[in-house]
Amino acid sequence: MNEKPFGRKDELSERLLGFTVRIIKLVNALPKTLVGRHLATQLLSSGTSPGANYEEACGAESRADFIHKLGVVLKELKESRFWLRVVQQTELLPPPRVESLLKECEELCKIIAQSVITAKKK
């Protein structure tokens, strides 16, 4: 496919990269307890994949492949949102540290969800 799905591919790609970096920093700040390590593993997995999957979607071989890969991005963002909410509600980190990342995750979910809808209409 090799087309830019959004006129602002670089902007979204940079936001997803920033999200990944922030996830990594948050994971490093989690307590080294059994629960902290479990949440860190889950969040590190789901929170670092959306950017990479988005880059794959930008190189999709067909519209169907593009839609599928964007769906994977959305799935991983939603999983990240869940784990961020767990961290928030268990108060393992100061609320402001989690809230801004959770807000960014929700915004990215909305952008990707709308992109999937748009791509399906074409």
Sine and cosine of phi, psi and omega as CSV:
sin_phi,cos_phi,sin_psi,cos_psi,sin_omega,cos_omega
0.00,0.00,-0.78,0.62,0.12,-0.99
0.76,0.65,0.39,0.92,0.10,-1.00
-0.97,-0.23,0.41,-0.91,0.06,-1.00
-0.98,0.18,0.89,-0.45,-0.07,-1.00
-0.92,0.40,-0.45,0.89,0.00,-1.00
-0.84,-0.54,0.51,-0.86,0.09,-1.00
-0.92,0.40,-0.23,0.97,-0.07,-1.00
-0.87,-0.49,0.68,0.73,-0.04,-1.00
-0.78,0.62,-0.72,0.70,-0.05,-1.00
-0.89,0.45,-0.62,0.78,0.01,-1.00
-0.89,0.45,-0.73,0.68,0.00,-1.00
-0.92,0.38,-0.65,0.76,0.04,-1.00
-0.86,0.50,-0.67,0.74,0.03,-1.00
-0.92,0.39,-0.61,0.79,0.05,-1.00
-0.90,0.43,-0.66,0.75,0.02,-1.00
-0.92,0.39,-0.60,0.80,0.08,-1.00
-0.90,0.44,-0.71,0.70,0.04,-1.00
-0.87,0.49,-0.64,0.77,0.05,-1.00
-0.87,0.49,-0.71,0.71,0.01,-1.00
-0.87,0.50,-0.73,0.69,0.00,-1.00
-0.88,0.47,-0.69,0.73,0.01,-1.00
-0.91,0.42,-0.61,0.79,0.07,-1.00
-0.88,0.48,-0.73,0.68,-0.01,-1.00
-0.85,0.52,-0.70,0.71,0.00,-1.00
-0.91,0.41,-0.64,0.77,0.02,-1.00
-0.91,0.41,-0.69,0.72,0.01,-1.00
-0.86,0.50,-0.66,0.75,0.02,-1.00
-0.90,0.43,-0.43,0.90,-0.02,-1.00
-1.00,0.07,-0.21,0.98,-0.01,-1.00
-0.91,0.42,0.52,-0.85,0.00,-1.00
-0.89,0.46,0.50,-0.87,-0.02,-1.00
-1.00,0.05,0.68,0.73,0.05,-1.00
-1.00,-0.10,0.08,-1.00,0.04,-1.00
-0.85,0.53,-0.73,0.68,0.00,-1.00
-0.92,0.40,-0.71,0.70,0.01,-1.00
-0.86,0.52,-0.68,0.73,0.01,-1.00
-0.92,0.40,-0.64,0.77,0.01,-1.00
-0.89,0.45,-0.75,0.66,0.01,-1.00
-0.89,0.45,-0.62,0.79,0.02,-1.00
-0.87,0.49,-0.70,0.71,0.00,-1.00
-0.89,0.45,-0.72,0.70,-0.01,-1.00
-0.89,0.45,-0.73,0.68,-0.06,-1.00
-0.94,0.34,-0.60,0.80,0.03,-1.00
-0.90,0.44,-0.64,0.77,0.01,-1.00
-0.92,0.38,-0.81,0.59,-0.07,-1.00
-0.96,0.27,-0.53,0.85,-0.11,-0.99
-0.99,0.13,-0.28,0.96,0.00,-1.00
-0.98,-0.18,-0.12,0.99,-0.05,-1.00
-1.00,0.00,-0.43,0.90,-0.06,-1.00
-0.84,0.54,-0.67,0.74,-0.01,-1.00
-0.89,0.45,-0.71,0.71,0.01,-1.00
-0.91,0.42,-0.65,0.76,0.02,-1.00
-0.93,0.37,-0.55,0.83,0.06,-1.00
-0.91,0.42,-0.67,0.74,0.03,-1.00
-0.88,0.48,-0.63,0.78,0.08,-1.00
-0.89,0.46,-0.66,0.75,0.00,-1.00
-0.87,0.49,-0.61,0.80,0.00,-1.00
-0.91,0.42,-0.35,0.94,0.05,-1.00
-0.96,-0.29,0.36,0.93,-0.06,-1.00
-0.85,0.52,0.49,-0.87,-0.05,-1.00
-1.00,0.05,-0.26,0.97,0.00,-1.00
-0.40,-0.92,0.19,-0.98,0.05,-1.00
-0.89,0.46,-0.66,0.75,0.01,-1.00
-0.88,0.47,-0.67,0.75,0.03,-1.00
-0.90,0.44,-0.67,0.74,0.03,-1.00
-0.87,0.50,-0.75,0.66,-0.01,-1.00
-0.89,0.46,-0.68,0.73,0.02,-1.00
-0.87,0.49,-0.73,0.68,-0.05,-1.00
-0.93,0.38,-0.58,0.81,0.10,-1.00
-0.91,0.42,-0.58,0.82,0.06,-1.00
-0.88,0.47,-0.60,0.80,0.05,-1.00
-0.92,0.40,-0.66,0.75,0.06,-1.00
-0.84,0.54,-0.74,0.67,-0.02,-1.00
-0.89,0.46,-0.68,0.74,0.02,-1.00
-0.86,0.51,-0.71,0.70,-0.01,-1.00
-0.93,0.36,-0.59,0.81,0.06,-1.00
-0.91,0.42,-0.66,0.75,0.02,-1.00
-0.91,0.42,-0.63,0.78,0.06,-1.00
-0.91,0.42,-0.66,0.75,0.05,-1.00
-0.87,0.49,-0.67,0.74,0.02,-1.00
-0.85,0.52,-0.68,0.73,0.02,-1.00
-0.87,0.50,-0.77,0.64,-0.05,-1.00
-0.92,0.40,-0.58,0.82,0.08,-1.00
-0.90,0.45,-0.62,0.78,0.04,-1.00
-0.91,0.41,-0.60,0.80,0.05,-1.00
-0.90,0.44,-0.72,0.69,0.03,-1.00
-0.86,0.51,-0.69,0.73,-0.01,-1.00
-0.88,0.47,-0.76,0.65,-0.09,-1.00
-0.96,0.28,-0.40,0.92,0.06,-1.00
-1.00,0.04,-0.10,1.00,0.05,-1.00
0.83,0.56,0.64,0.77,0.04,-1.00
-0.96,0.27,-0.35,0.94,0.05,-1.00
-0.71,-0.70,0.34,-0.94,0.03,-1.00
-0.85,0.52,0.70,-0.71,-0.06,-1.00
-0.76,0.65,-0.70,0.72,-0.01,-1.00
-0.87,0.49,-0.51,0.86,0.00,-1.00
-0.90,0.43,-0.60,0.80,-0.05,-1.00
-1.00,0.02,-0.61,0.79,-0.11,-0.99
-0.86,0.51,-0.69,0.72,-0.03,-1.00
-0.93,0.38,-0.57,0.82,0.03,-1.00
-0.95,0.31,-0.61,0.79,0.07,-1.00
-0.89,0.45,-0.65,0.76,0.05,-1.00
-0.88,0.47,-0.70,0.71,0.04,-1.00
-0.89,0.46,-0.65,0.76,0.02,-1.00
-0.88,0.48,-0.69,0.73,0.01,-1.00
-0.90,0.43,-0.65,0.76,0.04,-1.00
-0.90,0.43,-0.67,0.74,0.03,-1.00
-0.90,0.44,-0.62,0.79,0.07,-1.00
-0.85,0.52,-0.71,0.70,-0.01,-1.00
-0.90,0.44,-0.68,0.73,0.00,-1.00
-0.89,0.46,-0.74,0.67,-0.04,-1.00
-0.93,0.37,-0.65,0.76,0.02,-1.00
-0.87,0.50,-0.69,0.72,0.02,-1.00
-0.91,0.41,-0.59,0.81,0.03,-1.00
-0.90,0.43,-0.64,0.77,0.05,-1.00
-0.89,0.46,-0.71,0.70,0.02,-1.00
-0.86,0.51,-0.73,0.68,0.00,-1.00
-0.88,0.47,-0.71,0.70,-0.02,-1.00
-0.90,0.44,-0.56,0.83,0.00,-1.00
-0.95,0.32,-0.46,0.89,-0.01,-1.00
-0.96,0.27,-0.44,0.90,-0.09,-1.00
-0.98,0.22,0.00,0.00,0.00,0.00
